[in-house]
Amino acid sequence: MDNYEKLFELIRWLLVLIPIGGTTRISYCILKAHMDDDNAQYKTRAKNVIYFVVIAESLVGLLHVLMDYYFVM
């Protein structure tokens, strides 16, 4: 397995793990917001996680497209 195949495998795993981790974190923040009196902090954290997931998925997808375009014959 050469370096490009390892990189493609890493990209595939990131495309799976980022939404799973983001969903888990958002669920945790929403659960804590319902249980805590200071729920504005957890709502802000959940919103920031949503931003992170969208940006990370976009960047990893763009990286995948660029790798396909430049390194796959």
CHARMM internal coordinates of N, CA and C (Angstrom, degrees):
IC EDIT
DIST 1 N 1 CA 1.4501
DIST 1 CA 1 C 1.5405
ANGL 1 N 1 CA 1 C 107.51
DIST 1 C 2 N 1.3052
ANGL 1 CA 1 C 2 N 115.87
DIHE 1 N 1 CA 1 C 2 N 120.29
DIST 2 N 2 CA 1.4581
ANGL 1 C 2 N 2 CA 118.37
DIHE 1 CA 1 C 2 N 2 CA -179.23
DIST 2 CA 2 C 1.5332
ANGL 2 N 2 CA 2 C 110.24
DIHE 1 C 2 N 2 CA 2 C -86.33
DIST 2 C 3 N 1.3146
ANGL 2 CA 2 C 3 N 115.41
DIHE 2 N 2 CA 2 C 3 N 179.40
DIST 3 N 3 CA 1.4693
ANGL 2 C 3 N 3 CA 120.53
DIHE 2 CA 2 C 3 N 3 CA -173.86
DIST 3 CA 3 C 1.5147
ANGL 3 N 3 CA 3 C 112.80
DIHE 2 C 3 N 3 CA 3 C -65.05
DIST 3 C 4 N 1.3352
ANGL 3 CA 3 C 4 N 117.96
DIHE 3 N 3 CA 3 C 4 N -34.91
DIST 4 N 4 CA 1.4577
ANGL 3 C 4 N 4 CA 120.36
DIHE 3 CA 3 C 4 N 4 CA -179.24
DIST 4 CA 4 C 1.5253
ANGL 4 N 4 CA 4 C 111.26
DIHE 3 C 4 N 4 CA 4 C -67.35
DIST 4 C 5 N 1.3160
ANGL 4 CA 4 C 5 N 116.98
DIHE 4 N 4 CA 4 C 5 N -39.46
DIST 5 N 5 CA 1.4607
ANGL 4 C 5 N 5 CA 119.93
DIHE 4 CA 4 C 5 N 5 CA 177.50
DIST 5 CA 5 C 1.5231
ANGL 5 N 5 CA 5 C 110.81
DIHE 4 C 5 N 5 CA 5 C -65.82
DIST 5 C 6 N 1.3080
ANGL 5 CA 5 C 6 N 117.47
DIHE 5 N 5 CA 5 C 6 N -37.66
DIST 6 N 6 CA 1.4681
ANGL 5 C 6 N 6 CA 120.94
DIHE 5 CA 5 C 6 N 6 CA 176.54
DIST 6 CA 6 C 1.5243
ANGL 6 N 6 CA 6 C 110.63
DIHE 5 C 6 N 6 CA 6 C -64.40
DIST 6 C 7 N 1.3310
ANGL 6 CA 6 C 7 N 116.29
DIHE 6 N 6 CA 6 C 7 N -40.51
DIST 7 N 7 CA 1.4588
ANGL 6 C 7 N 7 CA 120.37
DIHE 6 CA 6 C 7 N 7 CA 178.70
DIST 7 CA 7 C 1.5258
ANGL 7 N 7 CA 7 C 111.09
DIHE 6 C 7 N 7 CA 7 C -66.01
DIST 7 C 8 N 1.3376
ANGL 7 CA 7 C 8 N 117.35
DIHE 7 N 7 CA 7 C 8 N -41.82
DIST 8 N 8 CA 1.4576
ANGL 7 C 8 N 8 CA 120.47
DIHE 7 CA 7 C 8 N 8 CA 176.75
DIST 8 CA 8 C 1.5264
ANGL 8 N 8 CA 8 C 111.34
DIHE 7 C 8 N 8 CA 8 C -62.95
DIST 8 C 9 N 1.3202
ANGL 8 CA 8 C 9 N 116.49
DIHE 8 N 8 CA 8 C 9 N -38.59
DIST 9 N 9 CA 1.4720
ANGL 8 C 9 N 9 CA 119.70
DIHE 8 CA 8 C 9 N 9 CA 177.65
DIST 9 CA 9 C 1.5234
ANGL 9 N 9 CA 9 C 111.00
DIHE 8 C 9 N 9 CA 9 C -65.48
DIST 9 C 10 N 1.3206
ANGL 9 CA 9 C 10 N 117.17
DIHE 9 N 9 CA 9 C 10 N -40.29
DIST 10 N 10 CA 1.4653
ANGL 9 C 10 N 10 CA 121.02
DIHE 9 CA 9 C 10 N 10 CA 176.30
DIST 10 CA 10 C 1.5231
ANGL 10 N 10 CA 10 C 110.93
DIHE 9 C 10 N 10 CA 10 C -62.31
DIST 10 C 11 N 1.3200
ANGL 10 CA 10 C 11 N 117.33
DIHE 10 N 10 CA 10 C 11 N -42.22
DIST 11 N 11 CA 1.4612
ANGL 10 C 11 N 11 CA 121.43
DIHE 10 CA 10 C 11 N 11 CA 178.76
DIST 11 CA 11 C 1.5208
ANGL 11 N 11 CA 11 C 110.19
DIHE 10 C 11 N 11 CA 11 C -62.60
DIST 11 C 12 N 1.3284
ANGL 11 CA 11 C 12 N 117.26
DIHE 11 N 11 CA 11 C 12 N -43.23
DIST 12 N 12 CA 1.4691
ANGL 11 C 12 N 12 CA 120.23
DIHE 11 CA 11 C 12 N 12 CA 178.57
DIST 12 CA 12 C 1.5278
ANGL 12 N 12 CA 12 C 111.26
DIHE 11 C 12 N 12 CA 12 C -60.45
DIST 12 C 13 N 1.3359
ANGL 12 CA 12 C 13 N 116.90
DIHE 12 N 12 CA 12 C 13 N -41.89
DIST 13 N 13 CA 1.4564
ANGL 12 C 13 N 13 CA 120.00
DIHE 12 CA 12 C 13 N 13 CA 179.33
DIST 13 CA 13 C 1.5183
ANGL 13 N 13 CA 13 C 111.69
DIHE 12 C 13 N 13 CA 13 C -67.64
DIST 13 C 14 N 1.3258
ANGL 13 CA 13 C 14 N 116.78
DIHE 13 N 13 CA 13 C 14 N -38.06
DIST 14 N 14 CA 1.4663
ANGL 13 C 14 N 14 CA 119.21
DIHE 13 CA 13 C 14 N 14 CA 177.69
DIST 14 CA 14 C 1.5212
ANGL 14 N 14 CA 14 C 111.36
DIHE 13 C 14 N 14 CA 14 C -64.74
DIST 14 C 15 N 1.3301
ANGL 14 CA 14 C 15 N 117.17
DIHE 14 N 14 CA 14 C 15 N -38.10
DIST 15 N 15 CA 1.4556
ANGL 14 C 15 N 15 CA 120.32
DIHE 14 CA 14 C 15 N 15 CA 178.60
DIST 15 CA 15 C 1.5280
ANGL 15 N 15 CA 15 C 111.81
DIHE 14 C 15 N 15 CA 15 C -64.62
DIST 15 C 16 N 1.3249
ANGL 15 CA 15 C 16 N 117.13
DIHE 15 N 15 CA 15 C 16 N -23.18
DIST 16 N 16 CA 1.4674
ANGL 15 C 16 N 16 CA 120.85
DIHE 15 CA 15 C 16 N 16 CA 177.44
DIST 16 CA 16 C 1.5338
ANGL 16 N 16 CA 16 C 110.78
DIHE 15 C 16 N 16 CA 16 C -89.84
DIST 16 C 17 N 1.3256
ANGL 16 CA 16 C 17 N 117.00
DIHE 16 N 16 CA 16 C 17 N -43.17
DIST 17 N 17 CA 1.4649
ANGL 16 C 17 N 17 CA 120.54
DIHE 16 CA 16 C 17 N 17 CA -171.37
DIST 17 CA 17 C 1.5291
ANGL 17 N 17 CA 17 C 114.29
DIHE 16 C 17 N 17 CA 17 C -78.02
DIST 17 C 18 N 1.3243
ANGL 17 CA 17 C 18 N 118.28
DIHE 17 N 17 CA 17 C 18 N -32.06
DIST 18 N 18 CA 1.4710
ANGL 17 C 18 N 18 CA 119.83
DIHE 17 CA 17 C 18 N 18 CA -177.90
DIST 18 CA 18 C 1.5309
ANGL 18 N 18 CA 18 C 111.63
DIHE 17 C 18 N 18 CA 18 C -61.63
DIST 18 C 19 N 1.3408
ANGL 18 CA 18 C 19 N 119.65
DIHE 18 N 18 CA 18 C 19 N -49.07
DIST 19 N 19 CA 1.4781
ANGL 18 C 19 N 19 CA 117.42
DIHE 18 CA 18 C 19 N 19 CA 178.75
DIST 19 CA 19 C 1.5290
ANGL 19 N 19 CA 19 C 113.41
DIHE 18 C 19 N 19 CA 19 C -66.38
DIST 19 C 20 N 1.3225
ANGL 19 CA 19 C 20 N 116.94
DIHE 19 N 19 CA 19 C 20 N -34.71
DIST 20 N 20 CA 1.4682
ANGL 19 C 20 N 20 CA 119.42
DIHE 19 CA 19 C 20 N 20 CA 179.35
DIST 20 CA 20 C 1.5249
ANGL 20 N 20 CA 20 C 110.17
DIHE 19 C 20 N 20 CA 20 C -65.61
DIST 20 C 21 N 1.3286
ANGL 20 CA 20 C 21 N 117.20
DIHE 20 N 20 CA 20 C 21 N -47.15
DIST 21 N 21 CA 1.4636
ANGL 20 C 21 N 21 CA 120.89
DIHE 20 CA 20 C 21 N 21 CA 178.62
DIST 21 CA 21 C 1.5173
ANGL 21 N 21 CA 21 C 111.83
DIHE 20 C 21 N 21 CA 21 C -64.49
DIST 21 C 22 N 1.3278
ANGL 21 CA 21 C 22 N 116.78
DIHE 21 N 21 CA 21 C 22 N -40.49
DIST 22 N 22 CA 1.4571
ANGL 21 C 22 N 22 CA 120.55
DIHE 21 CA 21 C 22 N 22 CA 178.54
DIST 22 CA 22 C 1.5167
ANGL 22 N 22 CA 22 C 112.31
DIHE 21 C 22 N 22 CA 22 C -63.89
DIST 22 C 23 N 1.3144
ANGL 22 CA 22 C 23 N 116.40
DIHE 22 N 22 CA 22 C 23 N -42.97
DIST 23 N 23 CA 1.4648
ANGL 22 C 23 N 23 CA 120.87
DIHE 22 CA 22 C 23 N 23 CA 178.85
DIST 23 CA 23 C 1.5269
ANGL 23 N 23 CA 23 C 111.00
DIHE 22 C 23 N 23 CA 23 C -63.77
DIST 23 C 24 N 1.3249
ANGL 23 CA 23 C 24 N 115.75
DIHE 23 N 23 CA 23 C 24 N -40.73
DIST 24 N 24 CA 1.4579
ANGL 23 C 24 N 24 CA 119.85
DIHE 23 CA 23 C 24 N 24 CA 178.18
DIST 24 CA 24 C 1.5292
ANGL 24 N 24 CA 24 C 110.91
DIHE 23 C 24 N 24 CA 24 C -63.31
DIST 24 C 25 N 1.3146
ANGL 24 CA 24 C 25 N 116.69
DIHE 24 N 24 CA 24 C 25 N -44.50
DIST 25 N 25 CA 1.4681
ANGL 24 C 25 N 25 CA 120.83
DIHE 24 CA 24 C 25 N 25 CA -179.58
DIST 25 CA 25 C 1.5318
ANGL 25 N 25 CA 25 C 111.56
DIHE 24 C 25 N 25 CA 25 C -66.82
DIST 25 C 26 N 1.3270
ANGL 25 CA 25 C 26 N 117.40
DIHE 25 N 25 CA 25 C 26 N -40.75
DIST 26 N 26 CA 1.4663
ANGL 25 C 26 N 26 CA 120.61
DIHE 25 CA 25 C 26 N 26 CA 178.05
DIST 26 CA 26 C 1.5250
ANGL 26 N 26 CA 26 C 110.25
DIHE 25 C 26 N 26 CA 26 C -63.64
DIST 26 C 27 N 1.3336
ANGL 26 CA 26 C 27 N 116.46
DIHE 26 N 26 CA 26 C 27 N -42.69
DIST 27 N 27 CA 1.4629
ANGL 26 C 27 N 27 CA 120.17
DIHE 26 CA 26 C 27 N 27 CA 178.19
DIST 27 CA 27 C 1.5267
ANGL 27 N 27 CA 27 C 110.95
DIHE 26 C 27 N 27 CA 27 C -60.96
DIST 27 C 28 N 1.3193
ANGL 27 CA 27 C 28 N 116.18
DIHE 27 N 27 CA 27 C 28 N -42.12
DIST 28 N 28 CA 1.4650
ANGL 27 C 28 N 28 CA 120.62
DIHE 27 CA 27 C 28 N 28 CA 178.63
DIST 28 CA 28 C 1.5308
ANGL 28 N 28 CA 28 C 110.80
DIHE 27 C 28 N 28 CA 28 C -62.84
DIST 28 C 29 N 1.3286
ANGL 28 CA 28 C 29 N 116.69
DIHE 28 N 28 CA 28 C 29 N -45.59
DIST 29 N 29 CA 1.4700
ANGL 28 C 29 N 29 CA 120.27
DIHE 28 CA 28 C 29 N 29 CA -179.22
DIST 29 CA 29 C 1.5240
ANGL 29 N 29 CA 29 C 111.72
DIHE 28 C 29 N 29 CA 29 C -64.02
DIST 29 C 30 N 1.3177
ANGL 29 CA 29 C 30 N 116.99
DIHE 29 N 29 CA 29 C 30 N -40.20
DIST 30 N 30 CA 1.4674
ANGL 29 C 30 N 30 CA 119.88
DIHE 29 CA 29 C 30 N 30 CA 178.83
DIST 30 CA 30 C 1.5270
ANGL 30 N 30 CA 30 C 110.33
DIHE 29 C 30 N 30 CA 30 C -67.23
DIST 30 C 31 N 1.3206
ANGL 30 CA 30 C 31 N 116.89
DIHE 30 N 30 CA 30 C 31 N -41.15
DIST 31 N 31 CA 1.4593
ANGL 30 C 31 N 31 CA 120.61
DIHE 30 CA 30 C 31 N 31 CA 177.96
DIST 31 CA 31 C 1.5238
ANGL 31 N 31 CA 31 C 111.02
DIHE 30 C 31 N 31 CA 31 C -62.51
DIST 31 C 32 N 1.3335
ANGL 31 CA 31 C 32 N 117.32
DIHE 31 N 31 CA 31 C 32 N -45.12
DIST 32 N 32 CA 1.4632
ANGL 31 C 32 N 32 CA 120.87
DIHE 31 CA 31 C 32 N 32 CA 178.48
DIST 32 CA 32 C 1.5287
ANGL 32 N 32 CA 32 C 111.19
DIHE 31 C 32 N 32 CA 32 C -66.49
DIST 32 C 33 N 1.3266
ANGL 32 CA 32 C 33 N 118.36
DIHE 32 N 32 CA 32 C 33 N -33.68
DIST 33 N 33 CA 1.4656
ANGL 32 C 33 N 33 CA 121.23
DIHE 32 CA 32 C 33 N 33 CA 179.21
DIST 33 CA 33 C 1.5224
ANGL 33 N 33 CA 33 C 110.69
DIHE 32 C 33 N 33 CA 33 C -65.83
DIST 33 C 34 N 1.3242
ANGL 33 CA 33 C 34 N 117.10
DIHE 33 N 33 CA 33 C 34 N -35.60
DIST 34 N 34 CA 1.4588
ANGL 33 C 34 N 34 CA 119.85
DIHE 33 CA 33 C 34 N 34 CA 178.50
DIST 34 CA 34 C 1.5259
ANGL 34 N 34 CA 34 C 112.07
DIHE 33 C 34 N 34 CA 34 C -74.27
DIST 34 C 35 N 1.3252
ANGL 34 CA 34 C 35 N 116.95
DIHE 34 N 34 CA 34 C 35 N -27.73
DIST 35 N 35 CA 1.4570
ANGL 34 C 35 N 35 CA 120.39
DIHE 34 CA 34 C 35 N 35 CA -177.71
DIST 35 CA 35 C 1.5239
ANGL 35 N 35 CA 35 C 112.74
DIHE 34 C 35 N 35 CA 35 C -89.79
DIST 35 C 36 N 1.3202
ANGL 35 CA 35 C 36 N 118.65
DIHE 35 N 35 CA 35 C 36 N -21.30
DIST 36 N 36 CA 1.4586
ANGL 35 C 36 N 36 CA 122.72
DIHE 35 CA 35 C 36 N 36 CA -173.58
DIST 36 CA 36 C 1.5227
ANGL 36 N 36 CA 36 C 110.96
DIHE 35 C 36 N 36 CA 36 C -103.41
DIST 36 C 37 N 1.3257
ANGL 36 CA 36 C 37 N 115.79
DIHE 36 N 36 CA 36 C 37 N 154.74
DIST 37 N 37 CA 1.4635
ANGL 36 C 37 N 37 CA 120.40
DIHE 36 CA 36 C 37 N 37 CA 176.36
DIST 37 CA 37 C 1.5271
ANGL 37 N 37 CA 37 C 111.47
DIHE 36 C 37 N 37 CA 37 C -76.41
DIST 37 C 38 N 1.3312
ANGL 37 CA 37 C 38 N 116.44
DIHE 37 N 37 CA 37 C 38 N -35.67
DIST 38 N 38 CA 1.4643
ANGL 37 C 38 N 38 CA 121.49
DIHE 37 CA 37 C 38 N 38 CA -179.69
DIST 38 CA 38 C 1.5322
ANGL 38 N 38 CA 38 C 109.06
DIHE 37 C 38 N 38 CA 38 C -90.98
DIST 38 C 39 N 1.3433
ANGL 38 CA 38 C 39 N 115.88
DIHE 38 N 38 CA 38 C 39 N 72.06
DIST 39 N 39 CA 1.4536
ANGL 38 C 39 N 39 CA 119.11
DIHE 38 CA 38 C 39 N 39 CA -173.81
DIST 39 CA 39 C 1.5224
ANGL 39 N 39 CA 39 C 113.51
DIHE 38 C 39 N 39 CA 39 C -84.20
DIST 39 C 40 N 1.3266
ANGL 39 CA 39 C 40 N 118.65
DIHE 39 N 39 CA 39 C 40 N -10.07
DIST 40 N 40 CA 1.4705
ANGL 39 C 40 N 40 CA 120.42
DIHE 39 CA 39 C 40 N 40 CA 179.31
DIST 40 CA 40 C 1.5330
ANGL 40 N 40 CA 40 C 110.74
DIHE 39 C 40 N 40 CA 40 C -65.13
DIST 40 C 41 N 1.3112
ANGL 40 CA 40 C 41 N 116.51
DIHE 40 N 40 CA 40 C 41 N -34.77
DIST 41 N 41 CA 1.4641
ANGL 40 C 41 N 41 CA 120.95
DIHE 40 CA 40 C 41 N 41 CA 179.22
DIST 41 CA 41 C 1.5278
ANGL 41 N 41 CA 41 C 110.49
DIHE 40 C 41 N 41 CA 41 C -63.61
DIST 41 C 42 N 1.3213
ANGL 41 CA 41 C 42 N 117.31
DIHE 41 N 41 CA 41 C 42 N -43.98
DIST 42 N 42 CA 1.4591
ANGL 41 C 42 N 42 CA 120.22
DIHE 41 CA 41 C 42 N 42 CA -177.93
DIST 42 CA 42 C 1.5227
ANGL 42 N 42 CA 42 C 111.82
DIHE 41 C 42 N 42 CA 42 C -74.43
DIST 42 C 43 N 1.3240
ANGL 42 CA 42 C 43 N 117.50
DIHE 42 N 42 CA 42 C 43 N -31.17
DIST 43 N 43 CA 1.4612
ANGL 42 C 43 N 43 CA 119.86
DIHE 42 CA 42 C 43 N 43 CA 174.92
DIST 43 CA 43 C 1.5206
ANGL 43 N 43 CA 43 C 110.63
DIHE 42 C 43 N 43 CA 43 C -65.47
DIST 43 C 44 N 1.3328
ANGL 43 CA 43 C 44 N 116.44
DIHE 43 N 43 CA 43 C 44 N -39.57
DIST 44 N 44 CA 1.4628
ANGL 43 C 44 N 44 CA 120.35
DIHE 43 CA 43 C 44 N 44 CA 176.96
DIST 44 CA 44 C 1.5170
ANGL 44 N 44 CA 44 C 110.79
DIHE 43 C 44 N 44 CA 44 C -65.14
DIST 44 C 45 N 1.3163
ANGL 44 CA 44 C 45 N 116.88
DIHE 44 N 44 CA 44 C 45 N -41.31
DIST 45 N 45 CA 1.4673
ANGL 44 C 45 N 45 CA 120.25
DIHE 44 CA 44 C 45 N 45 CA 178.14
DIST 45 CA 45 C 1.5228
ANGL 45 N 45 CA 45 C 110.98
DIHE 44 C 45 N 45 CA 45 C -63.30
DIST 45 C 46 N 1.3255
ANGL 45 CA 45 C 46 N 117.48
DIHE 45 N 45 CA 45 C 46 N -42.46
DIST 46 N 46 CA 1.4602
ANGL 45 C 46 N 46 CA 120.82
DIHE 45 CA 45 C 46 N 46 CA 179.03
DIST 46 CA 46 C 1.5286
ANGL 46 N 46 CA 46 C 110.54
DIHE 45 C 46 N 46 CA 46 C -63.06
DIST 46 C 47 N 1.3314
ANGL 46 CA 46 C 47 N 116.37
DIHE 46 N 46 CA 46 C 47 N -40.54
DIST 47 N 47 CA 1.4657
ANGL 46 C 47 N 47 CA 120.04
DIHE 46 CA 46 C 47 N 47 CA 178.42
DIST 47 CA 47 C 1.5256
ANGL 47 N 47 CA 47 C 110.71
DIHE 46 C 47 N 47 CA 47 C -64.32
DIST 47 C 48 N 1.3263
ANGL 47 CA 47 C 48 N 117.11
DIHE 47 N 47 CA 47 C 48 N -40.04
DIST 48 N 48 CA 1.4623
ANGL 47 C 48 N 48 CA 120.90
DIHE 47 CA 47 C 48 N 48 CA 178.52
DIST 48 CA 48 C 1.5221
ANGL 48 N 48 CA 48 C 111.62
DIHE 47 C 48 N 48 CA 48 C -66.29
DIST 48 C 49 N 1.3236
ANGL 48 CA 48 C 49 N 117.47
DIHE 48 N 48 CA 48 C 49 N -35.37
DIST 49 N 49 CA 1.4643
ANGL 48 C 49 N 49 CA 120.45
DIHE 48 CA 48 C 49 N 49 CA 176.73
DIST 49 CA 49 C 1.5249
ANGL 49 N 49 CA 49 C 110.09
DIHE 48 C 49 N 49 CA 49 C -65.39
DIST 49 C 50 N 1.3200
ANGL 49 CA 49 C 50 N 116.98
DIHE 49 N 49 CA 49 C 50 N -39.67
DIST 50 N 50 CA 1.4662
ANGL 49 C 50 N 50 CA 119.87
DIHE 49 CA 49 C 50 N 50 CA 177.81
DIST 50 CA 50 C 1.5269
ANGL 50 N 50 CA 50 C 109.89
DIHE 49 C 50 N 50 CA 50 C -61.74
DIST 50 C 51 N 1.3279
ANGL 50 CA 50 C 51 N 117.03
DIHE 50 N 50 CA 50 C 51 N -43.93
DIST 51 N 51 CA 1.4653
ANGL 50 C 51 N 51 CA 120.17
DIHE 50 CA 50 C 51 N 51 CA 176.71
DIST 51 CA 51 C 1.5227
ANGL 51 N 51 CA 51 C 110.98
DIHE 50 C 51 N 51 CA 51 C -59.76
DIST 51 C 52 N 1.3470
ANGL 51 CA 51 C 52 N 116.52
DIHE 51 N 51 CA 51 C 52 N -44.92
DIST 52 N 52 CA 1.4527
ANGL 51 C 52 N 52 CA 120.32
DIHE 51 CA 51 C 52 N 52 CA 179.92
DIST 52 CA 52 C 1.5224
ANGL 52 N 52 CA 52 C 111.89
DIHE 51 C 52 N 52 CA 52 C -60.09
DIST 52 C 53 N 1.3276
ANGL 52 CA 52 C 53 N 117.00
DIHE 52 N 52 CA 52 C 53 N -46.09
DIST 53 N 53 CA 1.4634
ANGL 52 C 53 N 53 CA 120.47
DIHE 52 CA 52 C 53 N 53 CA -177.95
DIST 53 CA 53 C 1.5231
ANGL 53 N 53 CA 53 C 110.60
DIHE 52 C 53 N 53 CA 53 C -62.50
DIST 53 C 54 N 1.3130
ANGL 53 CA 53 C 54 N 117.41
DIHE 53 N 53 CA 53 C 54 N -43.01
DIST 54 N 54 CA 1.4695
ANGL 53 C 54 N 54 CA 120.52
DIHE 53 CA 53 C 54 N 54 CA -179.80
DIST 54 CA 54 C 1.5235
ANGL 54 N 54 CA 54 C 110.54
DIHE 53 C 54 N 54 CA 54 C -63.90
DIST 54 C 55 N 1.3243
ANGL 54 CA 54 C 55 N 117.21
DIHE 54 N 54 CA 54 C 55 N -46.38
DIST 55 N 55 CA 1.4661
ANGL 54 C 55 N 55 CA 120.28
DIHE 54 CA 54 C 55 N 55 CA -179.00
DIST 55 CA 55 C 1.5216
ANGL 55 N 55 CA 55 C 111.08
DIHE 54 C 55 N 55 CA 55 C -67.91
DIST 55 C 56 N 1.3235
ANGL 55 CA 55 C 56 N 117.95
DIHE 55 N 55 CA 55 C 56 N -43.37
DIST 56 N 56 CA 1.4600
ANGL 55 C 56 N 56 CA 120.75
DIHE 55 CA 55 C 56 N 56 CA -178.94
DIST 56 CA 56 C 1.5263
ANGL 56 N 56 CA 56 C 111.44
DIHE 55 C 56 N 56 CA 56 C -65.27
DIST 56 C 57 N 1.3253
ANGL 56 CA 56 C 57 N 117.28
DIHE 56 N 56 CA 56 C 57 N -42.59
DIST 57 N 57 CA 1.4607
ANGL 56 C 57 N 57 CA 119.78
DIHE 56 CA 56 C 57 N 57 CA 177.85
DIST 57 CA 57 C 1.5281
ANGL 57 N 57 CA 57 C 110.99
DIHE 56 C 57 N 57 CA 57 C -62.99
DIST 57 C 58 N 1.3187
ANGL 57 CA 57 C 58 N 116.65
DIHE 57 N 57 CA 57 C 58 N -39.15
DIST 58 N 58 CA 1.4616
ANGL 57 C 58 N 58 CA 120.34
DIHE 57 CA 57 C 58 N 58 CA 179.10
DIST 58 CA 58 C 1.5226
ANGL 58 N 58 CA 58 C 110.95
DIHE 57 C 58 N 58 CA 58 C -65.07
DIST 58 C 59 N 1.3304
ANGL 58 CA 58 C 59 N 116.71
DIHE 58 N 58 CA 58 C 59 N -44.55
DIST 59 N 59 CA 1.4580
ANGL 58 C 59 N 59 CA 119.99
DIHE 58 CA 58 C 59 N 59 CA -179.18
DIST 59 CA 59 C 1.5228
ANGL 59 N 59 CA 59 C 112.45
DIHE 58 C 59 N 59 CA 59 C -67.81
DIST 59 C 60 N 1.3139
ANGL 59 CA 59 C 60 N 117.11
DIHE 59 N 59 CA 59 C 60 N -41.44
DIST 60 N 60 CA 1.4654
ANGL 59 C 60 N 60 CA 119.70
DIHE 59 CA 59 C 60 N 60 CA 179.30
DIST 60 CA 60 C 1.5280
ANGL 60 N 60 CA 60 C 109.91
DIHE 59 C 60 N 60 CA 60 C -67.66
DIST 60 C 61 N 1.3181
ANGL 60 CA 60 C 61 N 117.45
DIHE 60 N 60 CA 60 C 61 N -38.83
DIST 61 N 61 CA 1.4607
ANGL 60 C 61 N 61 CA 120.46
DIHE 60 CA 60 C 61 N 61 CA 176.24
DIST 61 CA 61 C 1.5184
ANGL 61 N 61 CA 61 C 111.70
DIHE 60 C 61 N 61 CA 61 C -64.16
DIST 61 C 62 N 1.3270
ANGL 61 CA 61 C 62 N 116.84
DIHE 61 N 61 CA 61 C 62 N -41.82
DIST 62 N 62 CA 1.4659
ANGL 61 C 62 N 62 CA 121.21
DIHE 61 CA 61 C 62 N 62 CA 177.07
DIST 62 CA 62 C 1.5245
ANGL 62 N 62 CA 62 C 110.33
DIHE 61 C 62 N 62 CA 62 C -63.56
DIST 62 C 63 N 1.3138
ANGL 62 CA 62 C 63 N 117.55
DIHE 62 N 62 CA 62 C 63 N -41.95
DIST 63 N 63 CA 1.4603
ANGL 62 C 63 N 63 CA 121.45
DIHE 62 CA 62 C 63 N 63 CA 177.14
DIST 63 CA 63 C 1.5258
ANGL 63 N 63 CA 63 C 110.82
DIHE 62 C 63 N 63 CA 63 C -60.62
DIST 63 C 64 N 1.3165
ANGL 63 CA 63 C 64 N 116.26
DIHE 63 N 63 CA 63 C 64 N -40.83
DIST 64 N 64 CA 1.4634
ANGL 63 C 64 N 64 CA 120.74
DIHE 63 CA 63 C 64 N 64 CA 178.75
DIST 64 CA 64 C 1.5267
ANGL 64 N 64 CA 64 C 110.69
DIHE 63 C 64 N 64 CA 64 C -63.20
DIST 64 C 65 N 1.3146
ANGL 64 CA 64 C 65 N 117.27
DIHE 64 N 64 CA 64 C 65 N -43.96
DIST 65 N 65 CA 1.4676
ANGL 64 C 65 N 65 CA 121.26
DIHE 64 CA 64 C 65 N 65 CA 178.85
DIST 65 CA 65 C 1.5293
ANGL 65 N 65 CA 65 C 110.49
DIHE 64 C 65 N 65 CA 65 C -62.98
DIST 65 C 66 N 1.3297
ANGL 65 CA 65 C 66 N 116.98
DIHE 65 N 65 CA 65 C 66 N -44.79
DIST 66 N 66 CA 1.4570
ANGL 65 C 66 N 66 CA 120.49
DIHE 65 CA 65 C 66 N 66 CA 179.99
DIST 66 CA 66 C 1.5292
ANGL 66 N 66 CA 66 C 111.93
DIHE 65 C 66 N 66 CA 66 C -64.15
DIST 66 C 67 N 1.3267
ANGL 66 CA 66 C 67 N 116.02
DIHE 66 N 66 CA 66 C 67 N -40.20
DIST 67 N 67 CA 1.4724
ANGL 66 C 67 N 67 CA 119.01
DIHE 66 CA 66 C 67 N 67 CA 178.08
DIST 67 CA 67 C 1.5170
ANGL 67 N 67 CA 67 C 110.49
DIHE 66 C 67 N 67 CA 67 C -65.03
DIST 67 C 68 N 1.3242
ANGL 67 CA 67 C 68 N 117.50
DIHE 67 N 67 CA 67 C 68 N -41.58
DIST 68 N 68 CA 1.4583
ANGL 67 C 68 N 68 CA 120.14
DIHE 67 CA 67 C 68 N 68 CA 176.96
DIST 68 CA 68 C 1.5247
ANGL 68 N 68 CA 68 C 111.72
DIHE 67 C 68 N 68 CA 68 C -62.13
DIST 68 C 69 N 1.3021
ANGL 68 CA 68 C 69 N 116.96
DIHE 68 N 68 CA 68 C 69 N -39.93
DIST 69 N 69 CA 1.4657
ANGL 68 C 69 N 69 CA 121.16
DIHE 68 CA 68 C 69 N 69 CA -175.72
DIST 69 CA 69 C 1.5321
ANGL 69 N 69 CA 69 C 111.28
DIHE 68 C 69 N 69 CA 69 C -71.41
DIST 69 C 70 N 1.3276
ANGL 69 CA 69 C 70 N 117.45
DIHE 69 N 69 CA 69 C 70 N -42.95
DIST 70 N 70 CA 1.4592
ANGL 69 C 70 N 70 CA 120.25
DIHE 69 CA 69 C 70 N 70 CA -173.06
DIST 70 CA 70 C 1.5310
ANGL 70 N 70 CA 70 C 115.35
DIHE 69 C 70 N 70 CA 70 C -92.60
DIST 70 C 71 N 1.3264
ANGL 70 CA 70 C 71 N 118.74
DIHE 70 N 70 CA 70 C 71 N -27.41
DIST 71 N 71 CA 1.4500
ANGL 70 C 71 N 71 CA 118.84
DIHE 70 CA 70 C 71 N 71 CA -170.54
DIST 71 CA 71 C 1.5189
ANGL 71 N 71 CA 71 C 115.05
DIHE 70 C 71 N 71 CA 71 C -115.78
DIST 71 C 72 N 1.2962
ANGL 71 CA 71 C 72 N 119.27
DIHE 71 N 71 CA 71 C 72 N -8.75
DIST 72 N 72 CA 1.4595
ANGL 71 C 72 N 72 CA 120.43
DIHE 71 CA 71 C 72 N 72 CA 179.10
DIST 72 CA 72 C 1.5151
ANGL 72 N 72 CA 72 C 107.75
DIHE 71 C 72 N 72 CA 72 C -102.82
DIST 72 C 73 N 1.2968
ANGL 72 CA 72 C 73 N 115.43
DIHE 72 N 72 CA 72 C 73 N 126.92
DIST 73 N 73 CA 1.4638
ANGL 72 C 73 N 73 CA 120.36
DIHE 72 CA 72 C 73 N 73 CA -179.34
DIST 73 CA 73 C 1.5096
ANGL 73 N 73 CA 73 C 110.30
DIHE 72 C 73 N 73 CA 73 C -92.02
END
COOR INIT
IC SEED 1 N 1 CA 1 C
IC BUILD
